[in-house]
Amino acid sequence: MQILGFDRADARRLVNFLKMGLRDRFLGSTLGLVWAIANPLLMMGIFTFVFAFVFRSRLPGAETSLSFVIWLISGYGPWLAISDSLATSTGAVTGNSGLVKNLAFKTELLPIAGSLMGLVPLAVSTCYLVALLVLSGTRPSLSWLAILPVLVLQFVFITGIGLCLAAVNVFVRDTAMVLPNVLMILLFSSPIFYPLSEFPKAVQGVLQFHPFHVIAEGYRQPLLYRAWPAPWSLAYLAVLSALALFGGLVFFRKLKGYFDARI
Amino acid sequence: MPGSSRTGGLLATAVAGAAGDEGAVARSVIECRDLSKTFVVLDGQSIWRVIFGGDSVKGFPALRNVTVQVRQGEFLGVLGRNGAGKSTLLRTLGGVYAPTSGTVRVAGLVSAIYELGMAGNELLTGHDFASRWLSLHGTGGRQINRLLSEIAEFAELGAYFDNPIYTYSAGMKARLFFSVATSLPGQIYLIDEVLSVGDEHFQTKCWRRLRERLAAGASGILATHDWTAVLKLCREACVLERGRIVDRGSSPAVVQRYLGLPQPRGDSAAFSPHLPSVYCALTEEDTTLSIPIDVKVTSPIWFACSVESFRQGIGWSHLLQVEPRPVASTPGLYDIQVAIPTLPLSPGEYSLNLFLSERGPEGTFVSVDVRSWAYGNDVALAVAGEPRESVTILPLRWRGRRSLS
């Protein structure tokens, strides 16, 4: 059986690459895999400290600054996962040139595994967020499960983009250099750090279709307001994700025939 | 490994082929036809044309119309200088590179050693590298543990097996890599230029392992510029030059032409054109080989001959040998009679090597005409009869006896 040109053996290999990626990233450090959890956790901790105790930021109409932190992290956590996924998948082919040159396999699997690596920071930030919510007196709710479809769509979407970037990066290595800067611009251009209402009215209409904003809202609505994300936003995200994944696979498969000239 | 559809389709054809030939010929396990591989040449402009899919891009042909076939149980030697396309051929056959045109069929799991560079992180320990390699090649669970201990033993890394690879010497890396890459038995081996690594001791082990794999039915291709390895391992060989196969045939003949060795011209004496290309004989029967020669000068001509056999993975070995002795000293046609009472060879095909020489100024022999595998023009000796236990039949007897102490 084949799905999008992948079979069972590819699935097994994908799991292998995931394990490999996780191990290799922290190889040589004493704490090893602990860092996979400690890094995002430290990041969230710093954010909590800075915004809850230093800046004492508040959402419009909210009484505590903890609610701002919760709001922030519910958007920033997925963002952290997105940037992690994109950075890892962009370098996935070039960084594994030894494998690409010495093993016959579908190279698509490398950026796909790279993108799935974002699941780790996402899991950590989500756990952290749930802990904060419970601490602030919110009772866990079934509606929280509504983030699952968003999560799936997010990774499909990012995998598609990651496939494109990974293929381009083989030929134009500058891609990996430019990426962090582009991500930074994207982060501040999307309503993740500030609520959409703080943007100028004229921009708001456009920004609500910003895919990263749609993803962030997909987490915020269920976790913070116990509401399902707007159906149009899920549909919109689904279409975008399908297009991204399909386009990414086609693009990658077209270019991978030329990898041997560069790797 | 390279797409199950490839393998599956091939097995089906191979089985059908075997049925048609009544299984007389060993099935071919590696086959490529008209294989060409062109690498695109990328510069500032063509990169964007590749990415955005414009018109075609200039290319560098690394392989041109290569057709190669390897039968089950055989190793094919591919000789060629640096940059001739050996590695490209191996990688294309192994499925790492997609062919630009032509077909590739490989039946079975491929174990490939394209380069000794580690496909992985040097921070990994030898143990982790090996287990990663095995799981990437589809080995699972319990089998991995068994293979890992075999690898550790074969590579002789001792406690270093659990140290990171960056602490290894070049020889240790090579040992680890060879051990890992040849750990899966009974497959297809694509080997590039590695039998010259490690010290004498490890080289011997490498050879022994390849012999064992061959005996168990493995097949493969050995790409190298080390012609001695080709002579030892491969019955047949070909030469790649700028992506083309420029020569192919039996390994000794190919090597001889590859090295451009001068061939004796047969000025003062030569084997007659009537020299048969095959002599037939019967096991343990009195045999006389009649060898016609043509002597053209008035000086002593010496004759020597040997019977040799080729075994894959071991190379050539002398079985019978006649030291040089004078046979003629005046011009004319002669028949040299080589008599071998109760021919001590078991049935099979042997190589008959014949040498005519003159005595040089310092008492050395100077060849004037040669028929030998080393020159690729040897004469076959076909021996028929009942199969025997050993290749040479000697009047030996043995039995075990309990020692007294």
Boltz contact constraints between the chains, C-beta under 6 A:
constraints:
  - contact:
      token1: [A, 16]
      token2: [B, 135]
      max_distance: 6.0
  - contact:
      token1: [A, 16]
      token2: [B, 136]
      max_distance: 6.0
  - contact:
      token1: [A, 24]
      token2: [B, 121]
      max_distance: 6.0
  - contact:
      token1: [A, 27]
      token2: [B, 121]
      max_distance: 6.0
  - contact:
      token1: [A, 27]
      token2: [B, 123]
      max_distance: 6.0
  - contact:
      token1: [A, 28]
      token2: [B, 123]
      max_distance: 6.0
  - contact:
      token1: [A, 98]
      token2: [B, 119]
      max_distance: 6.0
  - contact:
      token1: [A, 98]
      token2: [B, 120]
      max_distance: 6.0
  - contact:
      token1: [A, 99]
      token2: [B, 119]
      max_distance: 6.0
  - contact:
      token1: [A, 102]
      token2: [B, 114]
      max_distance: 6.0
  - contact:
      token1: [A, 102]
      token2: [B, 119]
      max_distance: 6.0
  - contact:
      token1: [A, 104]
      token2: [B, 1]
      max_distance: 6.0
  - contact:
      token1: [A, 104]
      token2: [B, 2]
      max_distance: 6.0
  - contact:
      token1: [A, 104]
      token2: [B, 94]
      max_distance: 6.0
  - contact:
      token1: [A, 104]
      token2: [B, 95]
      max_distance: 6.0
  - contact:
      token1: [A, 104]
      token2: [B, 96]
      max_distance: 6.0
  - contact:
      token1: [A, 171]
      token2: [B, 47]
      max_distance: 6.0
  - contact:
      token1: [A, 257]
      token2: [B, 98]
      max_distance: 6.0
  - contact:
      token1: [A, 258]
      token2: [B, 40]
      max_distance: 6.0
  - contact:
      token1: [A, 258]
      token2: [B, 50]
      max_distance: 6.0
  - contact:
      token1: [A, 260]
      token2: [B, 97]
      max_distance: 6.0
  - contact:
      token1: [A, 261]
      token2: [B, 39]
      max_distance: 6.0
  - contact:
      token1: [A, 261]
      token2: [B, 40]
      max_distance: 6.0
  - contact:
      token1: [A, 261]
      token2: [B, 42]
      max_distance: 6.0
